[in-house]
């Protein structure tokens, strides 16, 4: 099970890099590098907000196994 979780996390993080690079290329080629940096900063801020409002941010202990 640990191997499956590790493989999924690796795929989710490393597999998304080419997609993000392609989106960055598209934004930079259409609007310039400044717009690409602004979009990147906005996406990081959006990720932070999602984490802060999620129940995981308030989790103090692991729930009991079912």
N, CA, C and O atoms as a Tripos MOL2 file, in Angstrom:
@<TRIPOS>MOLECULE
protein
  264   263    66     0     0
PROTEIN
NO_CHARGES

@<TRIPOS>ATOM
      1 N           0.8250   -1.1870    0.0000 N.3       1 UNK1
      2 CA          0.0000    0.0000    0.0000 C.3       1 UNK1
      3 C           0.8720    1.2540    0.0000 C.2       1 UNK1
      4 O           0.5630    2.2240   -0.6910 O.2       1 UNK1
      5 N           1.9470    1.2370    0.7640 N.am      2 UNK2
      6 CA          2.8410    2.3900    0.8160 C.3       2 UNK2
      7 C           3.4590    2.6570   -0.5610 C.2       2 UNK2
      8 O           3.6190    3.8100   -0.9620 O.2       2 UNK2
      9 N           3.8000    1.5920   -1.2720 N.am      3 UNK3
     10 CA          4.3580    1.7420   -2.6140 C.3       3 UNK3
     11 C           3.3660    2.3790   -3.5680 C.2       3 UNK3
     12 O           3.7390    3.1960   -4.4090 O.2       3 UNK3
     13 N           2.1170    2.0080   -3.4380 N.am      4 UNK4
     14 CA          1.0850    2.5810   -4.3170 C.3       4 UNK4
     15 C           0.8770    4.0620   -4.0250 C.2       4 UNK4
     16 O           0.7390    4.8710   -4.9420 O.2       4 UNK4
     17 N           0.8550    4.4060   -2.7530 N.am      5 UNK5
     18 CA          0.6870    5.8100   -2.3790 C.3       5 UNK5
     19 C           1.8900    6.6210   -2.8570 C.2       5 UNK5
     20 O           1.7320    7.7210   -3.3870 O.2       5 UNK5
     21 N           3.0760    6.0810   -2.6680 N.am      6 UNK6
     22 CA          4.2850    6.7730   -3.1100 C.3       6 UNK6
     23 C           4.2870    6.9600   -4.6240 C.2       6 UNK6
     24 O           4.6470    8.0290   -5.1170 O.2       6 UNK6
     25 N           3.8890    5.9300   -5.3600 N.am      7 UNK7
     26 CA          3.8410    6.0430   -6.8160 C.3       7 UNK7
     27 C           2.8150    7.0800   -7.2570 C.2       7 UNK7
     28 O           3.0610    7.8380   -8.1950 O.2       7 UNK7
     29 N           1.6730    7.1150   -6.5900 N.am      8 UNK8
     30 CA          0.6410    8.0910   -6.9350 C.3       8 UNK8
     31 C           1.1180    9.5110   -6.6680 C.2       8 UNK8
     32 O           0.9000   10.4000   -7.4900 O.2       8 UNK8
     33 N           1.7690    9.7350   -5.5240 N.am      9 UNK9
     34 CA          2.2770   11.0690   -5.2120 C.3       9 UNK9
     35 C           3.3720   11.5000   -6.1940 C.2       9 UNK9
     36 O           3.4210   12.6590   -6.6050 O.2       9 UNK9
     37 N           4.2360   10.5760   -6.5600 N.am     10 UNK10
     38 CA          5.2870   10.8890   -7.5260 C.3      10 UNK10
     39 C           4.6920   11.2530   -8.8750 C.2      10 UNK10
     40 O           5.1180   12.2180   -9.5090 O.2      10 UNK10
     41 N           3.7100   10.4810   -9.3110 N.am     11 UNK11
     42 CA          3.0600   10.7720  -10.5830 C.3      11 UNK11
     43 C           2.3250   12.1010  -10.5300 C.2      11 UNK11
     44 O           2.3740   12.8710  -11.4890 O.2      11 UNK11
     45 N           1.6450   12.3820   -9.4260 N.am     12 UNK12
     46 CA          0.8850   13.6270   -9.3150 C.3      12 UNK12
     47 C           1.7950   14.8490   -9.3100 C.2      12 UNK12
     48 O           1.4570   15.8700   -9.9090 O.2      12 UNK12
     49 N           2.9420   14.7600   -8.6430 N.am     13 UNK13
     50 CA          3.8210   15.9240   -8.5780 C.3      13 UNK13
     51 C           4.7190   16.0380   -9.8030 C.2      13 UNK13
     52 O           4.8190   17.1130  -10.3940 O.2      13 UNK13
     53 N           5.3640   14.9620  -10.1890 N.am     14 UNK14
     54 CA          6.2640   15.0110  -11.3350 C.3      14 UNK14
     55 C           5.5010   14.9960  -12.6490 C.2      14 UNK14
     56 O           5.9460   15.5960  -13.6280 O.2      14 UNK14
     57 N           4.3700   14.3260  -12.6860 N.am     15 UNK15
     58 CA          3.5940   14.2490  -13.9110 C.3      15 UNK15
     59 C           2.9240   15.5500  -14.2770 C.2      15 UNK15
     60 O           2.6190   15.7780  -15.4480 O.2      15 UNK15
     61 N           2.6870   16.4100  -13.3050 N.am     16 UNK16
     62 CA          2.0400   17.6930  -13.5790 C.3      16 UNK16
     63 C           3.0250   18.7490  -14.0670 C.2      16 UNK16
     64 O           2.6030   19.7820  -14.5860 O.2      16 UNK16
     65 N           4.2940   18.5210  -13.9170 N.am     17 UNK17
     66 CA          5.2890   19.5250  -14.3250 C.3      17 UNK17
     67 C           5.2330   19.8520  -15.8050 C.2      17 UNK17
     68 O           5.2430   21.0330  -16.1530 O.2      17 UNK17
     69 N           5.1750   18.8640  -16.7030 N.am     18 UNK18
     70 CA          5.0960   19.2230  -18.1240 C.3      18 UNK18
     71 C           3.8200   19.9850  -18.4780 C.2      18 UNK18
     72 O           3.8300   20.8440  -19.3600 O.2      18 UNK18
     73 N           2.7280   19.6720  -17.7920 N.am     19 UNK19
     74 CA          1.4850   20.4040  -18.0450 C.3      19 UNK19
     75 C           1.6380   21.8580  -17.6220 C.2      19 UNK19
     76 O           1.2540   22.7660  -18.3590 O.2      19 UNK19
     77 N           2.1990   22.0780  -16.4370 N.am     20 UNK20
     78 CA          2.4320   23.4430  -15.9650 C.3      20 UNK20
     79 C           3.4090   24.2010  -16.8460 C.2      20 UNK20
     80 O           3.2340   25.3960  -17.0880 O.2      20 UNK20
     81 N           4.4340   23.5130  -17.3250 N.am     21 UNK21
     82 CA          5.4010   24.1590  -18.2210 C.3      21 UNK21
     83 C           4.7350   24.5530  -19.5330 C.2      21 UNK21
     84 O           5.0210   25.6150  -20.0860 O.2      21 UNK21
     85 N           3.8550   23.7020  -20.0260 N.am     22 UNK22
     86 CA          3.1440   24.0320  -21.2620 C.3      22 UNK22
     87 C           2.2110   25.2130  -21.0910 C.2      22 UNK22
     88 O           2.1190   26.0720  -21.9680 O.2      22 UNK22
     89 N           1.5160   25.2580  -19.9580 N.am     23 UNK23
     90 CA          0.6350   26.3980  -19.6760 C.3      23 UNK23
     91 C           1.4640   27.6780  -19.5470 C.2      23 UNK23
     92 O           1.0790   28.7310  -20.0530 O.2      23 UNK23
     93 N           2.6000   27.5740  -18.8660 N.am     24 UNK24
     94 CA          3.4880   28.7350  -18.7410 C.3      24 UNK24
     95 C           4.0060   29.2040  -20.0810 C.2      24 UNK24
     96 O           4.0850   30.4060  -20.3340 O.2      24 UNK24
     97 N           4.3580   28.2690  -20.9410 N.am     25 UNK25
     98 CA          4.8210   28.6200  -22.2830 C.3      25 UNK25
     99 C           3.7310   29.3340  -23.0600 C.2      25 UNK25
    100 O           3.9920   30.3330  -23.7300 O.2      25 UNK25
    101 N           2.5230   28.8300  -22.9720 N.am     26 UNK26
    102 CA          1.4040   29.4390  -23.6810 C.3      26 UNK26
    103 C           1.1440   30.8610  -23.1840 C.2      26 UNK26
    104 O           0.9720   31.7800  -23.9850 O.2      26 UNK26
    105 N           1.1160   31.0380  -21.8770 N.am     27 UNK27
    106 CA          0.8690   32.3730  -21.3130 C.3      27 UNK27
    107 C           1.9990   33.3260  -21.6740 C.2      27 UNK27
    108 O           1.7500   34.4680  -22.0610 O.2      27 UNK27
    109 N           3.2480   32.8590  -21.5480 N.am     28 UNK28
    110 CA          4.3890   33.7310  -21.8440 C.3      28 UNK28
    111 C           4.4480   34.1000  -23.3210 C.2      28 UNK28
    112 O           4.8120   35.2250  -23.6650 O.2      28 UNK28
    113 N           4.0950   33.1640  -24.1940 N.am     29 UNK29
    114 CA          4.1650   33.4830  -25.6220 C.3      29 UNK29
    115 C           3.0350   34.4230  -26.0510 C.2      29 UNK29
    116 O           3.2060   35.2080  -26.9850 O.2      29 UNK29
    117 N           1.8940   34.3490  -25.3830 N.am     30 UNK30
    118 CA          0.7730   35.2120  -25.7440 C.3      30 UNK30
    119 C           0.8210   36.5700  -25.0500 C.2      30 UNK30
    120 O           0.4340   37.5810  -25.6360 O.2      30 UNK30
    121 N           1.2990   36.5970  -23.7910 N.am     31 UNK31
    122 CA          1.2020   37.8380  -23.0140 C.3      31 UNK31
    123 C           2.5220   38.3290  -22.4400 C.2      31 UNK31
    124 O           2.5690   39.4080  -21.8490 O.2      31 UNK31
    125 N           3.5860   37.5670  -22.5970 N.am     32 UNK32
    126 CA          4.8770   37.9860  -22.0850 C.3      32 UNK32
    127 C           5.2310   37.3160  -20.7720 C.2      32 UNK32
    128 O           4.3710   36.7430  -20.1040 O.2      32 UNK32
    129 N           6.5160   37.3930  -20.4020 N.am     33 UNK33
    130 CA          6.9690   36.7160  -19.1860 C.3      33 UNK33
    131 C           6.3860   37.2920  -17.8990 C.2      33 UNK33
    132 O           6.2310   36.5690  -16.9150 O.2      33 UNK33
    133 N           6.0580   38.5900  -17.8930 N.am     34 UNK34
    134 CA          5.4870   39.1830  -16.6850 C.3      34 UNK34
    135 C           4.1240   38.5560  -16.3780 C.2      34 UNK34
    136 O           3.8170   38.2660  -15.2220 O.2      34 UNK34
    137 N           3.3190   38.3510  -17.4030 N.am     35 UNK35
    138 CA          2.0080   37.7320  -17.2080 C.3      35 UNK35
    139 C           2.1570   36.2950  -16.7380 C.2      35 UNK35
    140 O           1.3580   35.8110  -15.9370 O.2      35 UNK35
    141 N           3.1820   35.6140  -17.2350 N.am     36 UNK36
    142 CA          3.4370   34.2350  -16.8220 C.3      36 UNK36
    143 C           3.7940   34.1830  -15.3340 C.2      36 UNK36
    144 O           3.3110   33.3130  -14.6090 O.2      36 UNK36
    145 N           4.6290   35.1060  -14.8830 N.am     37 UNK37
    146 CA          4.9940   35.1580  -13.4700 C.3      37 UNK37
    147 C           3.7970   35.5260  -12.5970 C.2      37 UNK37
    148 O           3.6430   34.9960  -11.4960 O.2      37 UNK37
    149 N           2.9580   36.4210  -13.0790 N.am     38 UNK38
    150 CA          1.7600   36.7930  -12.3240 C.3      38 UNK38
    151 C           0.7960   35.6160  -12.2250 C.2      38 UNK38
    152 O           0.2060   35.3920  -11.1680 O.2      38 UNK38
    153 N           0.6280   34.8640  -13.3030 N.am     39 UNK39
    154 CA         -0.2440   33.6920  -13.2820 C.3      39 UNK39
    155 C           0.3050   32.6400  -12.3260 C.2      39 UNK39
    156 O          -0.4530   31.9920  -11.6040 O.2      39 UNK39
    157 N           1.6190   32.4740  -12.3240 N.am     40 UNK40
    158 CA          2.2510   31.5140  -11.4210 C.3      40 UNK40
    159 C           2.0300   31.9170   -9.9610 C.2      40 UNK40
    160 O           1.6910   31.0770   -9.1280 O.2      40 UNK40
    161 N           2.2210   33.1890   -9.6560 N.am     41 UNK41
    162 CA          2.0110   33.6720   -8.2890 C.3      41 UNK41
    163 C           0.5470   33.5140   -7.8830 C.2      41 UNK41
    164 O           0.2520   33.1480   -6.7450 O.2      41 UNK41
    165 N          -0.3660   33.7890   -8.8070 N.am     42 UNK42
    166 CA         -1.7890   33.6260   -8.5150 C.3      42 UNK42
    167 C          -2.1270   32.1700   -8.2150 C.2      42 UNK42
    168 O          -2.8820   31.8880   -7.2850 O.2      42 UNK42
    169 N          -1.5770   31.2490   -8.9930 N.am     43 UNK43
    170 CA         -1.8570   29.8240   -8.7760 C.3      43 UNK43
    171 C          -1.2950   29.3490   -7.4370 C.2      43 UNK43
    172 O          -1.9410   28.5560   -6.7510 O.2      43 UNK43
    173 N          -0.1100   29.8150   -7.0540 N.am     44 UNK44
    174 CA          0.4340   29.4620   -5.7440 C.3      44 UNK44
    175 C          -0.4460   30.0150   -4.6250 C.2      44 UNK44
    176 O          -0.6740   29.3290   -3.6280 O.2      44 UNK44
    177 N          -0.9380   31.2310   -4.7720 N.am     45 UNK45
    178 CA         -1.8260   31.8140   -3.7770 C.3      45 UNK45
    179 C          -3.1340   31.0260   -3.6930 C.2      45 UNK45
    180 O          -3.6630   30.8000   -2.6050 O.2      45 UNK45
    181 N          -3.6450   30.6140   -4.8410 N.am     46 UNK46
    182 CA         -4.8700   29.8130   -4.8610 C.3      46 UNK46
    183 C          -4.6650   28.4850   -4.1400 C.2      46 UNK46
    184 O          -5.5360   28.0460   -3.3900 O.2      46 UNK46
    185 N          -3.5170   27.8430   -4.3630 N.am     47 UNK47
    186 CA         -3.2090   26.5960   -3.6590 C.3      47 UNK47
    187 C          -3.1660   26.8240   -2.1440 C.2      47 UNK47
    188 O          -3.6970   26.0190   -1.3790 O.2      47 UNK47
    189 N          -2.5440   27.9020   -1.7200 N.am     48 UNK48
    190 CA         -2.4670   28.2210   -0.2940 C.3      48 UNK48
    191 C          -3.8550   28.4160    0.3060 C.2      48 UNK48
    192 O          -4.1430   27.9150    1.3930 O.2      48 UNK48
    193 N          -4.7040   29.1380   -0.3960 N.am     49 UNK49
    194 CA         -6.0550   29.3680    0.1040 C.3      49 UNK49
    195 C          -6.8510   28.0670    0.1950 C.2      49 UNK49
    196 O          -7.6060   27.8700    1.1480 O.2      49 UNK49
    197 N          -6.6920   27.1890   -0.7740 N.am     50 UNK50
    198 CA         -7.3910   25.9030   -0.7380 C.3      50 UNK50
    199 C          -6.9440   25.0930    0.4730 C.2      50 UNK50
    200 O          -7.7680   24.4750    1.1470 O.2      50 UNK50
    201 N          -5.6560   25.0950    0.7500 N.am     51 UNK51
    202 CA         -5.1390   24.3490    1.9000 C.3      51 UNK51
    203 C          -5.6400   24.9640    3.2050 C.2      51 UNK51
    204 O          -6.0190   24.2410    4.1270 O.2      51 UNK51
    205 N          -5.6440   26.2790    3.2860 N.am     52 UNK52
    206 CA         -6.0540   26.9390    4.5300 C.3      52 UNK52
    207 C          -7.5280   26.7320    4.8570 C.2      52 UNK52
    208 O          -7.8880   26.6760    6.0320 O.2      52 UNK52
    209 N          -8.3820   26.6180    3.8600 N.am     53 UNK53
    210 CA         -9.8070   26.4330    4.1330 C.3      53 UNK53
    211 C         -10.1990   24.9580    4.2010 C.2      53 UNK53
    212 O         -11.3470   24.6470    4.5200 O.2      53 UNK53
    213 N          -9.2860   24.0590    3.9130 N.am     54 UNK54
    214 CA         -9.6080   22.6340    3.9400 C.3      54 UNK54
    215 C          -9.6200   22.1180    5.3780 C.2      54 UNK54
    216 O          -8.9890   22.7070    6.2560 O.2      54 UNK54
    217 N         -10.3350   21.0210    5.6190 N.am     55 UNK55
    218 CA        -10.3460   20.4360    6.9620 C.3      55 UNK55
    219 C          -8.9610   19.9400    7.3950 C.2      55 UNK55
    220 O          -8.6960   19.8290    8.5920 O.2      55 UNK55
    221 N          -8.0930   19.6470    6.4560 N.am     56 UNK56
    222 CA         -6.7550   19.1540    6.8050 C.3      56 UNK56
    223 C          -5.9430   20.1960    7.5600 C.2      56 UNK56
    224 O          -5.0730   19.8360    8.3540 O.2      56 UNK56
    225 N          -6.2030   21.4630    7.3350 N.am     57 UNK57
    226 CA         -5.4620   22.5190    8.0250 C.3      57 UNK57
    227 C          -5.7910   22.5550    9.5170 C.2      57 UNK57
    228 O          -4.9750   22.9930   10.3280 O.2      57 UNK57
    229 N          -6.9910   22.0940    9.8730 N.am     58 UNK58
    230 CA         -7.4100   22.0990   11.2810 C.3      58 UNK58
    231 C          -7.2390   20.7420   11.9500 C.2      58 UNK58
    232 O          -7.6230   20.5710   13.1070 O.2      58 UNK58
    233 N          -6.6770   19.7900   11.2460 N.am     59 UNK59
    234 CA         -6.5120   18.4370   11.7780 C.3      59 UNK59
    235 C          -5.4090   18.4200   12.8300 C.2      59 UNK59
    236 O          -4.2760   18.8100   12.5510 O.2      59 UNK59
    237 N          -5.7330   17.9760   14.0190 N.am     60 UNK60
    238 CA         -4.7610   17.9060   15.1150 C.3      60 UNK60
    239 C          -4.2430   16.4870   15.3110 C.2      60 UNK60
    240 O          -3.0610   16.2930   15.5960 O.2      60 UNK60
    241 N          -5.1120   15.5000   15.1620 N.am     61 UNK61
    242 CA         -4.7480   14.0990   15.3130 C.3      61 UNK61
    243 C          -5.2950   13.3140   14.1370 C.2      61 UNK61
    244 O          -6.2460   13.7320   13.4760 O.2      61 UNK61
    245 N          -4.6870   12.1880   13.8920 N.am     62 UNK62
    246 CA         -5.1950   11.3140   12.8420 C.3      62 UNK62
    247 C          -6.4930   10.6710   13.3150 C.2      62 UNK62
    248 O          -6.6040   10.2750   14.4760 O.2      62 UNK62
    249 N          -7.4700   10.5660   12.4270 N.am     63 UNK63
    250 CA         -8.7100    9.9140   12.8410 C.3      63 UNK63
    251 C          -8.4800    8.4320   13.1140 C.2      63 UNK63
    252 O          -7.5520    7.8280   12.5750 O.2      63 UNK63
    253 N          -9.3200    7.8630   13.9410 N.am     64 UNK64
    254 CA         -9.2130    6.4490   14.2630 C.3      64 UNK64
    255 C          -9.5040    5.6040   13.0230 C.2      64 UNK64
    256 O         -10.3880    5.9450   12.2370 O.2      64 UNK64
    257 N          -8.7740    4.5150   12.8410 N.am     65 UNK65
    258 CA         -9.0420    3.6650   11.6780 C.3      65 UNK65
    259 C         -10.4430    3.0520   11.7650 C.2      65 UNK65
    260 O         -10.9430    2.7330   12.8440 O.2      65 UNK65
    261 N         -11.0370    2.9070   10.6200 N.am     66 UNK66
    262 CA        -12.4080    2.3730   10.5790 C.3      66 UNK66
    263 C         -12.3840    0.8850   10.3880 C.2      66 UNK66
    264 O         -13.4390    0.2530   10.3280 O.2      66 UNK66
@<TRIPOS>BOND
     1     1     2 1
     2     2     3 1
     3     3     4 2
     4     3     5 am
     5     5     6 1
     6     6     7 1
     7     7     8 2
     8     7     9 am
     9     9    10 1
    10    10    11 1
    11    11    12 2
    12    11    13 am
    13    13    14 1
    14    14    15 1
    15    15    16 2
    16    15    17 am
    17    17    18 1
    18    18    19 1
    19    19    20 2
    20    19    21 am
    21    21    22 1
    22    22    23 1
    23    23    24 2
    24    23    25 am
    25    25    26 1
    26    26    27 1
    27    27    28 2
    28    27    29 am
    29    29    30 1
    30    30    31 1
    31    31    32 2
    32    31    33 am
    33    33    34 1
    34    34    35 1
    35    35    36 2
    36    35    37 am
    37    37    38 1
    38    38    39 1
    39    39    40 2
    40    39    41 am
    41    41    42 1
    42    42    43 1
    43    43    44 2
    44    43    45 am
    45    45    46 1
    46    46    47 1
    47    47    48 2
    48    47    49 am
    49    49    50 1
    50    50    51 1
    51    51    52 2
    52    51    53 am
    53    53    54 1
    54    54    55 1
    55    55    56 2
    56    55    57 am
    57    57    58 1
    58    58    59 1
    59    59    60 2
    60    59    61 am
    61    61    62 1
    62    62    63 1
    63    63    64 2
    64    63    65 am
    65    65    66 1
    66    66    67 1
    67    67    68 2
    68    67    69 am
    69    69    70 1
    70    70    71 1
    71    71    72 2
    72    71    73 am
    73    73    74 1
    74    74    75 1
    75    75    76 2
    76    75    77 am
    77    77    78 1
    78    78    79 1
    79    79    80 2
    80    79    81 am
    81    81    82 1
    82    82    83 1
    83    83    84 2
    84    83    85 am
    85    85    86 1
    86    86    87 1
    87    87    88 2
    88    87    89 am
    89    89    90 1
    90    90    91 1
    91    91    92 2
    92    91    93 am
    93    93    94 1
    94    94    95 1
    95    95    96 2
    96    95    97 am
    97    97    98 1
    98    98    99 1
    99    99   100 2
   100    99   101 am
   101   101   102 1
   102   102   103 1
   103   103   104 2
   104   103   105 am
   105   105   106 1
   106   106   107 1
   107   107   108 2
   108   107   109 am
   109   109   110 1
   110   110   111 1
   111   111   112 2
   112   111   113 am
   113   113   114 1
   114   114   115 1
   115   115   116 2
   116   115   117 am
   117   117   118 1
   118   118   119 1
   119   119   120 2
   120   119   121 am
   121   121   122 1
   122   122   123 1
   123   123   124 2
   124   123   125 am
   125   125   126 1
   126   126   127 1
   127   127   128 2
   128   127   129 am
   129   129   130 1
   130   130   131 1
   131   131   132 2
   132   131   133 am
   133   133   134 1
   134   134   135 1
   135   135   136 2
   136   135   137 am
   137   137   138 1
   138   138   139 1
   139   139   140 2
   140   139   141 am
   141   141   142 1
   142   142   143 1
   143   143   144 2
   144   143   145 am
   145   145   146 1
   146   146   147 1
   147   147   148 2
   148   147   149 am
   149   149   150 1
   150   150   151 1
   151   151   152 2
   152   151   153 am
   153   153   154 1
   154   154   155 1
   155   155   156 2
   156   155   157 am
   157   157   158 1
   158   158   159 1
   159   159   160 2
   160   159   161 am
   161   161   162 1
   162   162   163 1
   163   163   164 2
   164   163   165 am
   165   165   166 1
   166   166   167 1
   167   167   168 2
   168   167   169 am
   169   169   170 1
   170   170   171 1
   171   171   172 2
   172   171   173 am
   173   173   174 1
   174   174   175 1
   175   175   176 2
   176   175   177 am
   177   177   178 1
   178   178   179 1
   179   179   180 2
   180   179   181 am
   181   181   182 1
   182   182   183 1
   183   183   184 2
   184   183   185 am
   185   185   186 1
   186   186   187 1
   187   187   188 2
   188   187   189 am
   189   189   190 1
   190   190   191 1
   191   191   192 2
   192   191   193 am
   193   193   194 1
   194   194   195 1
   195   195   196 2
   196   195   197 am
   197   197   198 1
   198   198   199 1
   199   199   200 2
   200   199   201 am
   201   201   202 1
   202   202   203 1
   203   203   204 2
   204   203   205 am
   205   205   206 1
   206   206   207 1
   207   207   208 2
   208   207   209 am
   209   209   210 1
   210   210   211 1
   211   211   212 2
   212   211   213 am
   213   213   214 1
   214   214   215 1
   215   215   216 2
   216   215   217 am
   217   217   218 1
   218   218   219 1
   219   219   220 2
   220   219   221 am
   221   221   222 1
   222   222   223 1
   223   223   224 2
   224   223   225 am
   225   225   226 1
   226   226   227 1
   227   227   228 2
   228   227   229 am
   229   229   230 1
   230   230   231 1
   231   231   232 2
   232   231   233 am
   233   233   234 1
   234   234   235 1
   235   235   236 2
   236   235   237 am
   237   237   238 1
   238   238   239 1
   239   239   240 2
   240   239   241 am
   241   241   242 1
   242   242   243 1
   243   243   244 2
   244   243   245 am
   245   245   246 1
   246   246   247 1
   247   247   248 2
   248   247   249 am
   249   249   250 1
   250   250   251 1
   251   251   252 2
   252   251   253 am
   253   253   254 1
   254   254   255 1
   255   255   256 2
   256   255   257 am
   257   257   258 1
   258   258   259 1
   259   259   260 2
   260   259   261 am
   261   261   262 1
   262   262   263 1
   263   263   264 2
@<TRIPOS>SUBSTRUCTURE
     1 UNK1         2 RESIDUE 1 A UNK
     2 UNK2         6 RESIDUE 1 A UNK
     3 UNK3        10 RESIDUE 1 A UNK
     4 UNK4        14 RESIDUE 1 A UNK
     5 UNK5        18 RESIDUE 1 A UNK
     6 UNK6        22 RESIDUE 1 A UNK
     7 UNK7        26 RESIDUE 1 A UNK
     8 UNK8        30 RESIDUE 1 A UNK
     9 UNK9        34 RESIDUE 1 A UNK
    10 UNK10       38 RESIDUE 1 A UNK
    11 UNK11       42 RESIDUE 1 A UNK
    12 UNK12       46 RESIDUE 1 A UNK
    13 UNK13       50 RESIDUE 1 A UNK
    14 UNK14       54 RESIDUE 1 A UNK
    15 UNK15       58 RESIDUE 1 A UNK
    16 UNK16       62 RESIDUE 1 A UNK
    17 UNK17       66 RESIDUE 1 A UNK
    18 UNK18       70 RESIDUE 1 A UNK
    19 UNK19       74 RESIDUE 1 A UNK
    20 UNK20       78 RESIDUE 1 A UNK
    21 UNK21       82 RESIDUE 1 A UNK
    22 UNK22       86 RESIDUE 1 A UNK
    23 UNK23       90 RESIDUE 1 A UNK
    24 UNK24       94 RESIDUE 1 A UNK
    25 UNK25       98 RESIDUE 1 A UNK
    26 UNK26      102 RESIDUE 1 A UNK
    27 UNK27      106 RESIDUE 1 A UNK
    28 UNK28      110 RESIDUE 1 A UNK
    29 UNK29      114 RESIDUE 1 A UNK
    30 UNK30      118 RESIDUE 1 A UNK
    31 UNK31      122 RESIDUE 1 A UNK
    32 UNK32      126 RESIDUE 1 A UNK
    33 UNK33      130 RESIDUE 1 A UNK
    34 UNK34      134 RESIDUE 1 A UNK
    35 UNK35      138 RESIDUE 1 A UNK
    36 UNK36      142 RESIDUE 1 A UNK
    37 UNK37      146 RESIDUE 1 A UNK
    38 UNK38      150 RESIDUE 1 A UNK
    39 UNK39      154 RESIDUE 1 A UNK
    40 UNK40      158 RESIDUE 1 A UNK
    41 UNK41      162 RESIDUE 1 A UNK
    42 UNK42      166 RESIDUE 1 A UNK
    43 UNK43      170 RESIDUE 1 A UNK
    44 UNK44      174 RESIDUE 1 A UNK
    45 UNK45      178 RESIDUE 1 A UNK
    46 UNK46      182 RESIDUE 1 A UNK
    47 UNK47      186 RESIDUE 1 A UNK
    48 UNK48      190 RESIDUE 1 A UNK
    49 UNK49      194 RESIDUE 1 A UNK
    50 UNK50      198 RESIDUE 1 A UNK
    51 UNK51      202 RESIDUE 1 A UNK
    52 UNK52      206 RESIDUE 1 A UNK
    53 UNK53      210 RESIDUE 1 A UNK
    54 UNK54      214 RESIDUE 1 A UNK
    55 UNK55      218 RESIDUE 1 A UNK
    56 UNK56      222 RESIDUE 1 A UNK
    57 UNK57      226 RESIDUE 1 A UNK
    58 UNK58      230 RESIDUE 1 A UNK
    59 UNK59      234 RESIDUE 1 A UNK
    60 UNK60      238 RESIDUE 1 A UNK
    61 UNK61      242 RESIDUE 1 A UNK
    62 UNK62      246 RESIDUE 1 A UNK
    63 UNK63      250 RESIDUE 1 A UNK
    64 UNK64      254 RESIDUE 1 A UNK
    65 UNK65      258 RESIDUE 1 A UNK
    66 UNK66      262 RESIDUE 1 A UNK
